[in-house]
């Protein structure tokens, strides 16, 4: 039996993508080619790794045992490749970056072109998740996260903390008026997040302190969805400055409750597991984007 890294990467691709067709698109192969490659790997191992039906796939018991070993082997190979690149001081190879949709659209995407021109040998893979993802499970090298960190196993680099602003559209204010105090919010449509609850803590001073846990009348999982709802006059939102700065400058949104803003700034971090073999690619990315974010 002889395994190769391509076969292991194919297996991981199928597991992570969730289907043959999605894995084929991600790996740049045909679905039939991915299916044949997976079957050859199972023949070499003498076990079935994935049960496949027309509607779903799931890991067998053997597949579940093999999965972490395959991830470890592929990670070790990538680290070895990175060591060789570091010898020649050439930041190169694949770098997978994950961020929420607003952070990706407003903080990362505007600068990707310049980054590619400066580091043409680094191949970026950008993914967007509005929920916190497991870096190892999603094969992510760097994730940009808003709010306090809870995972102590991750290395983290602090980026510039951001203010959060309360805003609504001029149309909403014309119809419903502008709230001035926390108590006024009881008579308004409040846009908030489904999770985590910390994103519904608004930086507003009131009798109970300098922050206020808002109760959404409409909750979403995405800040970008909230921005669009606010633009359409659905309600009042509390979002990071970089998400709505252009809308406010253009008059599409208007700040409210500025008289009771607190000085709270929302933390922003870049988090990652490995700080050795991948450090050159990660450092290039963080050094480049830190000032721009």
Secondary structure, 3 states (H helix, E strand, C coil): CCCCHHHHHHHHHHHHHCCHHHHHHHHCCCHHHHHHHHHHHHHHHCCCCEEECCCCEEECHHHHHHHHHHHHHHHHHHHHHHHHHHHCCCCCEEEEEEECHHHHHHHHHHHHHHHHHHCCCEEEEEEECCCCCCCCCCCCCEEEEECCCCCCCCEEEEEEEECEEEEECHHHHHHHCCCCCHHHHHHCCEEEECCCHHHHEECECECCECCEECCCCEEECCHHHHHHHHHCCCCEEEEEHHHHHHHHHCCCCEECCHHHECCCCEEEEEEECCCCCCHHHHHHHHHHHHHHC
